[in-house]
Amino acid sequence: MSAQDSAQVSTRTMEWLRTLIGYKTVSGSDSNLELLECVEATLLARGFQVRYSRSPDGARANLFASIGRGDGGLLFSGHTDVVPTTGQEWSRPEFTLTEEQDRLYGRGTTDMKGYIAAVLAAVESFPLENLRSPLHVALTYDEEIGCVGVRGLLADLSSAGIRPAACVVGEPTRLQVVRAHKGRHSYRCHVRGRAAHSSLAGLGINALVAASRVVGLVSHRADMLKNHENDQGFYVPYSTMAPCRLLAGNANNVIPEAAEFDFDLRFLPSTDPDDVMAPIINAATLIEGELRTKVEDASVRIERRTAVPALAEQSGSDAVAEMALRAGAQRGANVAFTTEGGLYQQAGIPTIICGPGDIAQAHTADEYIERSQLAAANRFVRRMLDALSQ
């Protein structure tokens, strides 16, 4: 196969990508319903059965489509939401597909509407009557802000007694099979003290100082993880913790009454995040008790804001991993970023991560996917469908 042939993207995949990029589906703010309705029309015409599970406000939804009889089957899963472009310096229109040589620009081209376009183009043209096991397609919402939507989808499938036998989450891995990734929990620590003029420091409770003590606890725990964990399957072979944002005070001569900071835990599949957090929470409780001896309503509160489980390498995913390799994917290493894969795995669905594009392009200004990657995704999905027909 020539280099030109290897970069030849099907016309329908290009049309789907252009259409998908044209829908502004920013996480948590924009609706994805018009995108889903567009996809639904094509899937219904091909004989799929389609079901929705909606966000509490009804503005966003998951789409789950199935064709074929019997239990199990293969699930292609992708999220429809994209991260904001606000504050980024784009030199091309963010929500219009721009073609320049081997690069296809636009928000979501890599993360992950390119994959969705390849899947839709394949199921649109494939002789589905040849399938020997069910085929499923899942499109979710608000993945980028904590894998929100897929949780409702999985609850809906559980209630309906639907459990695919295997899942391919198409996050950008350059079509390498990824079988494990770290989990992520994010936290916010809120501290309440008592304000005072800075010349009367001993009469108030400085919330910033108390918050800094908890920051120190997080930093110390991070050092413990670094020194006691070693999983060479990961580029950073230990769980990490990092304070990421601190807010306190409103004047340079007033002791802050309130302070808050955010911190992030990225944990190995073998690590229990609750065990990691327990010493920090216990120490924060002691600090709160100390503050309350001076001010009765002082508080130190740690709030978990995001909880996405790790994806562990398990024997149950051997079959789908081998299927993907036979379809043209390459073996890949474990990754540090999180996906919906851990939640699918928790639901008893063997899962791998494998999709076109490079994670280095995700979330960036002038996000792009290489034309050759999208062409490879065409072939990959088609071969996966061929395998379901044998």
Short mmCIF file of the C-alpha atoms (twelve columns), coordinates in Angstrom:
data_MODEL
# 
_entry.id   MODEL 
# 
loop_
_atom_site.group_PDB 
_atom_site.id 
_atom_site.type_symbol 
_atom_site.label_atom_id 
_atom_site.label_alt_id 
_atom_site.label_comp_id 
_atom_site.label_asym_id 
_atom_site.label_seq_id 
_atom_site.Cartn_x 
_atom_site.Cartn_y 
_atom_site.Cartn_z 
_atom_site.pdbx_PDB_model_num 
ATOM 1   C CA . MET A 1   0.000   0.000   0.000  1 
ATOM 2   C CA . SER A 2   1.408   3.387   -1.019 1 
ATOM 3   C CA . ALA A 3   1.733   6.301   1.396  1 
ATOM 4   C CA . GLN A 4   -1.014  8.090   -0.540 1 
ATOM 5   C CA . ASP A 5   -3.345  5.095   -0.253 1 
ATOM 6   C CA . SER A 6   -2.618  4.740   3.460  1 
ATOM 7   C CA . ALA A 7   -3.793  8.323   4.009  1 
ATOM 8   C CA . GLN A 8   -6.962  7.949   1.922  1 
ATOM 9   C CA . VAL A 9   -9.931  8.688   4.182  1 
ATOM 10  C CA . SER A 10  -13.318 7.498   2.983  1 
ATOM 11  C CA . THR A 11  -15.552 10.228  1.655  1 
ATOM 12  C CA . ARG A 12  -18.269 9.360   4.145  1 
ATOM 13  C CA . THR A 13  -15.878 9.513   7.098  1 
ATOM 14  C CA . MET A 14  -14.842 13.007  6.015  1 
ATOM 15  C CA . GLU A 15  -18.488 14.023  5.712  1 
ATOM 16  C CA . TRP A 16  -19.259 12.670  9.159  1 
ATOM 17  C CA . LEU A 17  -16.245 14.411  10.684 1 
ATOM 18  C CA . ARG A 18  -17.236 17.722  9.111  1 
ATOM 19  C CA . THR A 19  -20.772 17.309  10.437 1 
ATOM 20  C CA . LEU A 20  -19.704 16.317  13.959 1 
ATOM 21  C CA . ILE A 21  -17.165 19.129  14.302 1 
ATOM 22  C CA . GLY A 22  -19.895 21.578  13.271 1 
ATOM 23  C CA . TYR A 23  -21.862 20.801  16.433 1 
ATOM 24  C CA . LYS A 24  -20.556 22.858  19.347 1 
ATOM 25  C CA . THR A 25  -20.837 20.367  22.202 1 
ATOM 26  C CA . VAL A 26  -18.689 21.842  24.969 1 
ATOM 27  C CA . SER A 27  -18.872 19.853  28.208 1 
ATOM 28  C CA . GLY A 28  -21.386 21.038  30.769 1 
ATOM 29  C CA . SER A 29  -22.653 23.999  28.745 1 
ATOM 30  C CA . ASP A 30  -23.768 23.016  25.248 1 
ATOM 31  C CA . SER A 31  -26.421 20.496  24.299 1 
ATOM 32  C CA . ASN A 32  -25.460 17.457  22.232 1 
ATOM 33  C CA . LEU A 33  -29.052 16.583  21.317 1 
ATOM 34  C CA . GLU A 34  -28.902 17.846  17.733 1 
ATOM 35  C CA . LEU A 35  -25.760 15.792  17.129 1 
ATOM 36  C CA . LEU A 36  -27.439 12.692  18.564 1 
ATOM 37  C CA . GLU A 37  -30.583 13.201  16.498 1 
ATOM 38  C CA . CYS A 38  -28.462 13.409  13.353 1 
ATOM 39  C CA . VAL A 39  -26.695 10.161  14.231 1 
ATOM 40  C CA . GLU A 40  -29.933 8.484   15.289 1 
ATOM 41  C CA . ALA A 41  -31.527 9.042   11.879 1 
ATOM 42  C CA . THR A 42  -28.705 7.150   10.171 1 
ATOM 43  C CA . LEU A 43  -28.656 4.317   12.692 1 
ATOM 44  C CA . LEU A 44  -32.427 3.833   12.568 1 
ATOM 45  C CA . ALA A 45  -32.276 3.683   8.773  1 
ATOM 46  C CA . ARG A 46  -29.741 0.881   9.101  1 
ATOM 47  C CA . GLY A 47  -31.950 -1.120  11.454 1 
ATOM 48  C CA . PHE A 48  -30.439 -0.244  14.824 1 
ATOM 49  C CA . GLN A 49  -32.570 0.027   17.932 1 
ATOM 50  C CA . VAL A 50  -31.801 3.287   19.738 1 
ATOM 51  C CA . ARG A 51  -32.280 4.263   23.360 1 
ATOM 52  C CA . TYR A 52  -31.457 7.474   25.230 1 
ATOM 53  C CA . SER A 53  -30.456 8.219   28.811 1 
ATOM 54  C CA . ARG A 54  -30.623 11.929  29.578 1 
ATOM 55  C CA . SER A 55  -28.926 14.404  31.889 1 
ATOM 56  C CA . PRO A 56  -30.998 15.607  34.860 1 
ATOM 57  C CA . ASP A 57  -31.828 18.873  33.066 1 
ATOM 58  C CA . GLY A 58  -32.615 17.107  29.782 1 
ATOM 59  C CA . ALA A 59  -30.170 19.285  27.838 1 
ATOM 60  C CA . ARG A 60  -27.723 16.465  27.080 1 
ATOM 61  C CA . ALA A 61  -28.011 12.736  26.603 1 
ATOM 62  C CA . ASN A 62  -26.313 9.440   25.892 1 
ATOM 63  C CA . LEU A 63  -27.265 7.439   22.836 1 
ATOM 64  C CA . PHE A 64  -26.999 3.654   22.840 1 
ATOM 65  C CA . ALA A 65  -27.736 1.781   19.611 1 
ATOM 66  C CA . SER A 66  -27.807 -1.975  18.993 1 
ATOM 67  C CA . ILE A 67  -28.304 -4.305  16.072 1 
ATOM 68  C CA . GLY A 68  -28.283 -8.103  16.043 1 
ATOM 69  C CA . ARG A 69  -29.842 -10.752 18.210 1 
ATOM 70  C CA . GLY A 70  -28.565 -12.482 21.304 1 
ATOM 71  C CA . ASP A 71  -26.461 -11.457 24.262 1 
ATOM 72  C CA . GLY A 72  -23.019 -9.932  24.362 1 
ATOM 73  C CA . GLY A 73  -21.605 -8.344  21.256 1 
ATOM 74  C CA . LEU A 74  -19.056 -5.614  20.610 1 
ATOM 75  C CA . LEU A 75  -19.475 -2.000  21.720 1 
ATOM 76  C CA . PHE A 76  -17.798 0.986   20.060 1 
ATOM 77  C CA . SER A 77  -17.932 3.842   22.581 1 
ATOM 78  C CA . GLY A 78  -17.077 7.515   22.215 1 
ATOM 79  C CA . HIS A 79  -17.936 10.770  23.960 1 
ATOM 80  C CA . THR A 80  -19.570 13.621  22.054 1 
ATOM 81  C CA . ASP A 81  -18.433 16.489  24.287 1 
ATOM 82  C CA . VAL A 82  -15.342 18.600  23.750 1 
ATOM 83  C CA . VAL A 83  -13.349 20.930  25.995 1 
ATOM 84  C CA . PRO A 84  -13.807 24.719  25.692 1 
ATOM 85  C CA . THR A 85  -11.791 26.836  23.273 1 
ATOM 86  C CA . THR A 86  -12.110 29.925  25.483 1 
ATOM 87  C CA . GLY A 87  -8.735  31.491  26.202 1 
ATOM 88  C CA . GLN A 88  -6.964  29.554  23.455 1 
ATOM 89  C CA . GLU A 89  -5.433  31.254  20.422 1 
ATOM 90  C CA . TRP A 90  -6.831  29.432  17.401 1 
ATOM 91  C CA . SER A 91  -5.631  30.370  13.928 1 
ATOM 92  C CA . ARG A 92  -8.452  28.390  12.334 1 
ATOM 93  C CA . PRO A 93  -12.207 28.259  13.020 1 
ATOM 94  C CA . GLU A 94  -12.745 26.057  16.045 1 
ATOM 95  C CA . PHE A 95  -16.001 24.389  15.007 1 
ATOM 96  C CA . THR A 96  -15.418 24.103  11.269 1 
ATOM 97  C CA . LEU A 97  -13.325 21.331  9.734  1 
ATOM 98  C CA . THR A 98  -10.226 22.761  8.041  1 
ATOM 99  C CA . GLU A 99  -8.207  20.516  5.726  1 
ATOM 100 C CA . GLU A 100 -4.499  21.271  5.256  1 
ATOM 101 C CA . GLN A 101 -2.357  18.558  3.680  1 
ATOM 102 C CA . ASP A 102 -2.275  15.612  6.136  1 
ATOM 103 C CA . ARG A 103 -3.916  17.540  8.971  1 
ATOM 104 C CA . LEU A 104 -7.612  17.941  9.690  1 
ATOM 105 C CA . TYR A 105 -8.193  20.820  12.128 1 
ATOM 106 C CA . GLY A 106 -11.094 21.529  14.454 1 
ATOM 107 C CA . ARG A 107 -12.136 21.094  18.078 1 
ATOM 108 C CA . GLY A 108 -12.743 17.398  18.687 1 
ATOM 109 C CA . THR A 109 -10.975 16.049  15.605 1 
ATOM 110 C CA . THR A 110 -8.681  13.999  17.833 1 
ATOM 111 C CA . ASP A 111 -10.689 13.926  21.058 1 
ATOM 112 C CA . MET A 112 -12.743 12.175  19.852 1 
ATOM 113 C CA . LYS A 113 -15.049 12.915  16.948 1 
ATOM 114 C CA . GLY A 114 -12.573 11.441  14.466 1 
ATOM 115 C CA . TYR A 115 -13.148 8.020   15.982 1 
ATOM 116 C CA . ILE A 116 -16.913 8.498   16.026 1 
ATOM 117 C CA . ALA A 117 -16.847 9.530   12.356 1 
ATOM 118 C CA . ALA A 118 -14.929 6.367   11.417 1 
ATOM 119 C CA . VAL A 119 -17.388 4.175   13.333 1 
ATOM 120 C CA . LEU A 120 -20.462 5.812   11.806 1 
ATOM 121 C CA . ALA A 121 -19.082 5.621   8.269  1 
ATOM 122 C CA . ALA A 122 -18.297 1.931   8.742  1 
ATOM 123 C CA . VAL A 123 -21.679 0.906   10.156 1 
ATOM 124 C CA . GLU A 124 -23.399 2.956   7.459  1 
ATOM 125 C CA . SER A 125 -21.847 0.922   4.641  1 
ATOM 126 C CA . PHE A 126 -21.162 -2.495  6.203  1 
ATOM 127 C CA . PRO A 127 -23.449 -5.432  5.308  1 
ATOM 128 C CA . LEU A 128 -24.901 -5.705  8.798  1 
ATOM 129 C CA . GLU A 129 -26.961 -8.747  7.880  1 
ATOM 130 C CA . ASN A 130 -23.675 -10.701 7.970  1 
ATOM 131 C CA . LEU A 131 -23.067 -10.025 11.683 1 
ATOM 132 C CA . ARG A 132 -22.966 -13.165 13.819 1 
ATOM 133 C CA . SER A 133 -23.139 -11.315 17.141 1 
ATOM 134 C CA . PRO A 134 -24.657 -8.000  18.239 1 
ATOM 135 C CA . LEU A 135 -23.064 -4.661  17.470 1 
ATOM 136 C CA . HIS A 136 -23.495 -1.662  19.780 1 
ATOM 137 C CA . VAL A 137 -22.605 2.017   19.473 1 
ATOM 138 C CA . ALA A 138 -22.536 4.344   22.502 1 
ATOM 139 C CA . LEU A 139 -22.209 8.129   22.345 1 
ATOM 140 C CA . THR A 140 -21.951 9.806   25.748 1 
ATOM 141 C CA . TYR A 141 -22.004 13.333  27.169 1 
ATOM 142 C CA . ASP A 142 -19.806 15.275  29.599 1 
ATOM 143 C CA . GLU A 143 -16.907 12.832  29.675 1 
ATOM 144 C CA . GLU A 144 -14.446 15.687  29.959 1 
ATOM 145 C CA . ILE A 145 -15.787 16.857  33.324 1 
ATOM 146 C CA . GLY A 146 -15.666 13.573  35.190 1 
ATOM 147 C CA . CYS A 147 -17.171 10.897  32.920 1 
ATOM 148 C CA . VAL A 148 -20.627 12.119  33.918 1 
ATOM 149 C CA . GLY A 149 -22.866 10.806  31.167 1 
ATOM 150 C CA . VAL A 150 -21.626 7.235   30.883 1 
ATOM 151 C CA . ARG A 151 -22.700 6.527   34.469 1 
ATOM 152 C CA . GLY A 152 -26.336 7.066   33.531 1 
ATOM 153 C CA . LEU A 153 -25.899 4.994   30.398 1 
ATOM 154 C CA . LEU A 154 -24.478 2.075   32.358 1 
ATOM 155 C CA . ALA A 155 -27.283 2.301   34.908 1 
ATOM 156 C CA . ASP A 156 -29.808 2.221   32.083 1 
ATOM 157 C CA . LEU A 157 -28.157 -0.797  30.454 1 
ATOM 158 C CA . SER A 158 -28.059 -2.622  33.776 1 
ATOM 159 C CA . SER A 159 -31.774 -2.019  34.307 1 
ATOM 160 C CA . ALA A 160 -32.477 -3.272  30.791 1 
ATOM 161 C CA . GLY A 161 -30.300 -6.377  31.234 1 
ATOM 162 C CA . ILE A 162 -27.940 -5.351  28.415 1 
ATOM 163 C CA . ARG A 163 -24.243 -6.189  28.788 1 
ATOM 164 C CA . PRO A 164 -21.925 -6.158  25.762 1 
ATOM 165 C CA . ALA A 165 -19.201 -8.781  25.802 1 
ATOM 166 C CA . ALA A 166 -16.466 -6.303  24.872 1 
ATOM 167 C CA . CYS A 167 -15.919 -2.570  24.504 1 
ATOM 168 C CA . VAL A 168 -13.514 -0.402  22.516 1 
ATOM 169 C CA . VAL A 169 -13.297 3.158   23.866 1 
ATOM 170 C CA . GLY A 170 -11.835 5.200   21.017 1 
ATOM 171 C CA . GLU A 171 -9.745  7.759   22.893 1 
ATOM 172 C CA . PRO A 172 -6.675  8.886   20.915 1 
ATOM 173 C CA . THR A 173 -3.928  6.266   21.252 1 
ATOM 174 C CA . ARG A 174 -2.631  6.353   17.657 1 
ATOM 175 C CA . LEU A 175 -4.551  3.105   17.246 1 
ATOM 176 C CA . GLN A 176 -2.470  1.338   19.858 1 
ATOM 177 C CA . VAL A 177 -4.212  -1.071  22.225 1 
ATOM 178 C CA . VAL A 178 -4.129  0.329   25.765 1 
ATOM 179 C CA . ARG A 179 -5.258  -2.076  28.480 1 
ATOM 180 C CA . ALA A 180 -4.607  -0.048  31.633 1 
ATOM 181 C CA . HIS A 181 -4.691  3.555   32.743 1 
ATOM 182 C CA . LYS A 182 -4.601  5.463   36.009 1 
ATOM 183 C CA . GLY A 183 -7.704  6.596   37.831 1 
ATOM 184 C CA . ARG A 184 -8.388  10.153  38.884 1 
ATOM 185 C CA . HIS A 185 -9.988  11.701  41.948 1 
ATOM 186 C CA . SER A 186 -10.102 15.465  42.345 1 
ATOM 187 C CA . TYR A 187 -10.715 17.246  45.634 1 
ATOM 188 C CA . ARG A 188 -11.392 20.704  47.023 1 
ATOM 189 C CA . CYS A 189 -10.430 21.685  50.566 1 
ATOM 190 C CA . HIS A 190 -12.516 24.446  52.171 1 
ATOM 191 C CA . VAL A 191 -11.207 26.216  55.292 1 
ATOM 192 C CA . ARG A 192 -13.171 28.674  57.431 1 
ATOM 193 C CA . GLY A 193 -11.431 30.750  60.075 1 
ATOM 194 C CA . ARG A 194 -11.976 34.281  61.419 1 
ATOM 195 C CA . ALA A 195 -10.874 37.501  59.734 1 
ATOM 196 C CA . ALA A 196 -8.873  40.181  61.563 1 
ATOM 197 C CA . HIS A 197 -6.668  43.139  60.761 1 
ATOM 198 C CA . SER A 198 -3.186  41.845  60.032 1 
ATOM 199 C CA . SER A 199 -1.853  43.872  62.985 1 
ATOM 200 C CA . LEU A 200 -4.063  41.737  65.244 1 
ATOM 201 C CA . ALA A 201 -2.965  38.405  63.795 1 
ATOM 202 C CA . GLY A 202 -3.105  36.571  67.099 1 
ATOM 203 C CA . LEU A 203 -6.812  37.368  67.531 1 
ATOM 204 C CA . GLY A 204 -8.018  35.793  64.306 1 
ATOM 205 C CA . ILE A 205 -7.702  32.434  62.618 1 
ATOM 206 C CA . ASN A 206 -5.844  32.633  59.344 1 
ATOM 207 C CA . ALA A 207 -7.637  30.323  56.928 1 
ATOM 208 C CA . LEU A 208 -4.761  30.575  54.465 1 
ATOM 209 C CA . VAL A 209 -2.268  29.283  57.030 1 
ATOM 210 C CA . ALA A 210 -4.585  26.379  57.912 1 
ATOM 211 C CA . ALA A 211 -5.110  25.570  54.231 1 
ATOM 212 C CA . SER A 212 -1.358  25.625  53.702 1 
ATOM 213 C CA . ARG A 213 -0.964  23.029  56.428 1 
ATOM 214 C CA . VAL A 214 -3.284  20.730  54.479 1 
ATOM 215 C CA . VAL A 215 -1.341  21.492  51.279 1 
ATOM 216 C CA . GLY A 216 1.717   20.293  53.160 1 
ATOM 217 C CA . LEU A 217 -0.088  17.061  54.036 1 
ATOM 218 C CA . VAL A 218 -0.912  16.487  50.362 1 
ATOM 219 C CA . SER A 219 2.697   17.140  49.358 1 
ATOM 220 C CA . HIS A 220 4.002   14.785  52.033 1 
ATOM 221 C CA . ARG A 221 1.580   12.045  50.937 1 
ATOM 222 C CA . ALA A 222 2.702   12.522  47.335 1 
ATOM 223 C CA . ASP A 223 6.303   11.924  48.408 1 
ATOM 224 C CA . MET A 224 5.253   8.749   50.227 1 
ATOM 225 C CA . LEU A 225 3.577   7.420   47.076 1 
ATOM 226 C CA . LYS A 226 6.619   8.231   44.968 1 
ATOM 227 C CA . ASN A 227 8.906   6.382   47.375 1 
ATOM 228 C CA . HIS A 228 6.737   3.306   47.919 1 
ATOM 229 C CA . GLU A 229 5.081   2.542   44.554 1 
ATOM 230 C CA . ASN A 230 6.782   1.260   41.419 1 
ATOM 231 C CA . ASP A 231 4.748   0.030   38.455 1 
ATOM 232 C CA . GLN A 232 7.067   0.061   35.458 1 
ATOM 233 C CA . GLY A 233 4.106   -0.385  33.143 1 
ATOM 234 C CA . PHE A 234 3.522   3.361   33.516 1 
ATOM 235 C CA . TYR A 235 5.742   6.247   32.377 1 
ATOM 236 C CA . VAL A 236 5.295   7.772   35.840 1 
ATOM 237 C CA . PRO A 237 5.434   4.497   37.809 1 
ATOM 238 C CA . TYR A 238 3.626   5.656   40.950 1 
ATOM 239 C CA . SER A 239 0.435   7.423   41.953 1 
ATOM 240 C CA . THR A 240 0.709   11.202  42.003 1 
ATOM 241 C CA . MET A 241 -0.903  13.989  44.024 1 
ATOM 242 C CA . ALA A 242 -0.688  17.667  43.171 1 
ATOM 243 C CA . PRO A 243 -2.196  20.859  44.626 1 
ATOM 244 C CA . CYS A 244 -3.398  22.755  41.564 1 
ATOM 245 C CA . ARG A 245 -5.205  25.928  42.658 1 
ATOM 246 C CA . LEU A 246 -5.297  28.076  45.825 1 
ATOM 247 C CA . LEU A 247 -7.682  30.944  46.574 1 
ATOM 248 C CA . ALA A 248 -7.665  33.065  49.737 1 
ATOM 249 C CA . GLY A 249 -7.852  36.622  50.976 1 
ATOM 250 C CA . ASN A 250 -9.135  39.919  49.590 1 
ATOM 251 C CA . ALA A 251 -6.649  42.482  50.923 1 
ATOM 252 C CA . ASN A 252 -2.986  42.561  51.863 1 
ATOM 253 C CA . ASN A 253 -3.662  43.712  55.425 1 
ATOM 254 C CA . VAL A 254 -6.544  41.390  56.350 1 
ATOM 255 C CA . ILE A 255 -6.156  37.876  57.695 1 
ATOM 256 C CA . PRO A 256 -8.165  35.628  55.335 1 
ATOM 257 C CA . GLU A 257 -11.342 34.250  56.842 1 
ATOM 258 C CA . ALA A 258 -11.821 31.686  54.084 1 
ATOM 259 C CA . ALA A 259 -9.492  29.711  51.848 1 
ATOM 260 C CA . GLU A 260 -9.864  26.861  49.405 1 
ATOM 261 C CA . PHE A 261 -7.552  24.828  47.249 1 
ATOM 262 C CA . ASP A 262 -7.950  22.075  44.675 1 
ATOM 263 C CA . PHE A 263 -5.780  18.999  44.427 1 
ATOM 264 C CA . ASP A 264 -5.633  16.019  42.129 1 
ATOM 265 C CA . LEU A 265 -4.887  12.325  42.705 1 
ATOM 266 C CA . ARG A 266 -3.889  10.108  39.783 1 
ATOM 267 C CA . PHE A 267 -3.665  6.559   41.085 1 
ATOM 268 C CA . LEU A 268 -2.391  3.239   39.781 1 
ATOM 269 C CA . PRO A 269 -4.927  0.455   39.154 1 
ATOM 270 C CA . SER A 270 -3.433  -1.377  42.155 1 
ATOM 271 C CA . THR A 271 -3.887  1.607   44.490 1 
ATOM 272 C CA . ASP A 272 -6.959  2.251   46.634 1 
ATOM 273 C CA . PRO A 273 -7.599  6.024   46.522 1 
ATOM 274 C CA . ASP A 274 -9.487  5.913   49.825 1 
ATOM 275 C CA . ASP A 275 -6.383  4.465   51.507 1 
ATOM 276 C CA . VAL A 276 -4.303  7.264   50.022 1 
ATOM 277 C CA . MET A 277 -6.689  9.924   51.304 1 
ATOM 278 C CA . ALA A 278 -7.351  8.513   54.780 1 
ATOM 279 C CA . PRO A 279 -4.278  10.048  56.519 1 
ATOM 280 C CA . ILE A 280 -4.972  13.430  54.926 1 
ATOM 281 C CA . ILE A 281 -8.614  13.423  56.002 1 
ATOM 282 C CA . ASN A 282 -7.712  12.319  59.521 1 
ATOM 283 C CA . ALA A 283 -5.074  15.039  59.854 1 
ATOM 284 C CA . ALA A 284 -7.457  17.674  58.463 1 
ATOM 285 C CA . THR A 285 -9.990  16.667  61.134 1 
ATOM 286 C CA . LEU A 286 -7.368  17.208  63.816 1 
ATOM 287 C CA . ILE A 287 -6.528  20.642  62.389 1 
ATOM 288 C CA . GLU A 288 -10.232 21.527  62.431 1 
ATOM 289 C CA . GLY A 289 -10.476 20.480  66.077 1 
ATOM 290 C CA . GLU A 290 -7.490  22.660  66.917 1 
ATOM 291 C CA . LEU A 291 -9.057  25.672  65.175 1 
ATOM 292 C CA . ARG A 292 -12.369 25.169  66.966 1 
ATOM 293 C CA . THR A 293 -10.718 25.611  70.351 1 
ATOM 294 C CA . LYS A 294 -10.345 29.251  69.283 1 
ATOM 295 C CA . VAL A 295 -13.395 29.764  67.012 1 
ATOM 296 C CA . GLU A 296 -16.400 27.509  67.453 1 
ATOM 297 C CA . ASP A 297 -17.547 27.563  63.832 1 
ATOM 298 C CA . ALA A 298 -14.100 27.121  62.242 1 
ATOM 299 C CA . SER A 299 -13.965 24.265  59.756 1 
ATOM 300 C CA . VAL A 300 -11.682 22.274  57.481 1 
ATOM 301 C CA . ARG A 301 -13.673 20.303  54.925 1 
ATOM 302 C CA . ILE A 302 -12.404 18.135  52.049 1 
ATOM 303 C CA . GLU A 303 -14.850 17.578  49.208 1 
ATOM 304 C CA . ARG A 304 -14.347 14.975  46.487 1 
ATOM 305 C CA . ARG A 305 -15.446 16.513  43.191 1 
ATOM 306 C CA . THR A 306 -14.491 13.897  40.596 1 
ATOM 307 C CA . ALA A 307 -14.056 10.138  40.860 1 
ATOM 308 C CA . VAL A 308 -13.030 8.166   37.782 1 
ATOM 309 C CA . PRO A 309 -11.741 4.634   38.353 1 
ATOM 310 C CA . ALA A 310 -8.582  3.236   36.860 1 
ATOM 311 C CA . LEU A 311 -8.648  0.694   34.058 1 
ATOM 312 C CA . ALA A 312 -6.812  -2.453  35.134 1 
ATOM 313 C CA . GLU A 313 -5.278  -4.977  32.782 1 
ATOM 314 C CA . GLN A 314 -7.461  -8.040  33.181 1 
ATOM 315 C CA . SER A 315 -7.612  -11.407 31.454 1 
ATOM 316 C CA . GLY A 316 -11.229 -10.724 30.538 1 
ATOM 317 C CA . SER A 317 -10.117 -8.185  27.946 1 
ATOM 318 C CA . ASP A 318 -7.699  -10.600 26.221 1 
ATOM 319 C CA . ALA A 319 -10.179 -11.495 23.482 1 
ATOM 320 C CA . VAL A 320 -11.051 -7.929  22.477 1 
ATOM 321 C CA . ALA A 321 -7.371  -6.914  22.629 1 
ATOM 322 C CA . GLU A 322 -6.415  -9.765  20.289 1 
ATOM 323 C CA . MET A 323 -9.332  -8.922  18.014 1 
ATOM 324 C CA . ALA A 324 -8.100  -5.327  17.793 1 
ATOM 325 C CA . LEU A 325 -4.543  -6.431  17.036 1 
ATOM 326 C CA . ARG A 326 -5.759  -8.674  14.226 1 
ATOM 327 C CA . ALA A 327 -7.707  -5.701  12.874 1 
ATOM 328 C CA . GLY A 328 -4.521  -3.667  12.489 1 
ATOM 329 C CA . ALA A 329 -4.016  -1.993  15.863 1 
ATOM 330 C CA . GLN A 330 -0.593  -2.032  17.511 1 
ATOM 331 C CA . ARG A 331 0.356   -2.975  21.047 1 
ATOM 332 C CA . GLY A 332 0.574   0.066   23.285 1 
ATOM 333 C CA . ALA A 333 1.772   1.022   26.753 1 
ATOM 334 C CA . ASN A 334 -0.322  1.978   29.772 1 
ATOM 335 C CA . VAL A 335 -1.333  5.647   29.919 1 
ATOM 336 C CA . ALA A 336 -1.762  8.246   32.654 1 
ATOM 337 C CA . PHE A 337 -4.904  9.922   31.311 1 
ATOM 338 C CA . THR A 338 -8.314  8.640   32.378 1 
ATOM 339 C CA . THR A 339 -11.229 7.481   30.233 1 
ATOM 340 C CA . GLU A 340 -14.673 5.958   30.545 1 
ATOM 341 C CA . GLY A 341 -12.980 2.562   30.259 1 
ATOM 342 C CA . GLY A 342 -12.666 2.050   34.012 1 
ATOM 343 C CA . LEU A 343 -16.422 2.551   34.447 1 
ATOM 344 C CA . TYR A 344 -17.208 0.065   31.680 1 
ATOM 345 C CA . GLN A 345 -14.855 -2.379  33.364 1 
ATOM 346 C CA . GLN A 346 -16.548 -1.827  36.735 1 
ATOM 347 C CA . ALA A 347 -19.848 -2.695  35.022 1 
ATOM 348 C CA . GLY A 348 -18.423 -6.074  34.004 1 
ATOM 349 C CA . ILE A 349 -17.676 -5.189  30.362 1 
ATOM 350 C CA . PRO A 350 -14.137 -6.144  29.228 1 
ATOM 351 C CA . THR A 351 -12.650 -2.961  27.789 1 
ATOM 352 C CA . ILE A 352 -9.659  -1.659  25.873 1 
ATOM 353 C CA . ILE A 353 -8.755  1.866   24.781 1 
ATOM 354 C CA . CYS A 354 -7.898  2.197   21.087 1 
ATOM 355 C CA . GLY A 355 -8.577  5.102   18.772 1 
ATOM 356 C CA . PRO A 356 -7.031  7.348   16.120 1 
ATOM 357 C CA . GLY A 357 -5.093  10.525  16.845 1 
ATOM 358 C CA . ASP A 358 -2.480  11.573  19.363 1 
ATOM 359 C CA . ILE A 359 -3.359  12.537  22.945 1 
ATOM 360 C CA . ALA A 360 -0.770  15.326  22.628 1 
ATOM 361 C CA . GLN A 361 -3.193  17.112  20.279 1 
ATOM 362 C CA . ALA A 362 -6.212  16.752  22.573 1 
ATOM 363 C CA . HIS A 363 -7.447  19.967  24.249 1 
ATOM 364 C CA . THR A 364 -4.956  22.171  22.363 1 
ATOM 365 C CA . ALA A 365 -5.468  25.248  20.211 1 
ATOM 366 C CA . ASP A 366 -5.632  24.257  16.535 1 
ATOM 367 C CA . GLU A 367 -6.393  20.657  17.524 1 
ATOM 368 C CA . TYR A 368 -5.935  18.319  14.578 1 
ATOM 369 C CA . ILE A 369 -5.912  14.690  13.553 1 
ATOM 370 C CA . GLU A 370 -3.645  13.333  10.862 1 
ATOM 371 C CA . ARG A 371 -5.432  12.196  7.738  1 
ATOM 372 C CA . SER A 372 -3.404  8.976   7.828  1 
ATOM 373 C CA . GLN A 373 -4.680  8.223   11.347 1 
ATOM 374 C CA . LEU A 374 -8.275  8.643   10.248 1 
ATOM 375 C CA . ALA A 375 -7.672  6.423   7.228  1 
ATOM 376 C CA . ALA A 376 -6.198  3.775   9.523  1 
ATOM 377 C CA . ALA A 377 -9.286  4.062   11.719 1 
ATOM 378 C CA . ASN A 378 -11.446 3.381   8.656  1 
ATOM 379 C CA . ARG A 379 -9.618  0.123   8.066  1 
ATOM 380 C CA . PHE A 380 -9.536  -0.801  11.753 1 
ATOM 381 C CA . VAL A 381 -13.269 -0.452  12.340 1 
ATOM 382 C CA . ARG A 382 -14.101 -2.245  9.100  1 
ATOM 383 C CA . ARG A 383 -11.860 -5.182  10.068 1 
ATOM 384 C CA . MET A 384 -13.431 -5.339  13.513 1 
ATOM 385 C CA . LEU A 385 -16.842 -5.627  11.848 1 
ATOM 386 C CA . ASP A 386 -15.472 -8.296  9.526  1 
ATOM 387 C CA . ALA A 387 -14.380 -10.267 12.590 1 
ATOM 388 C CA . LEU A 388 -17.938 -10.101 13.962 1 
ATOM 389 C CA . SER A 389 -19.172 -11.632 10.735 1 
ATOM 390 C CA . GLN A 390 -16.934 -14.711 10.741 1 
# 
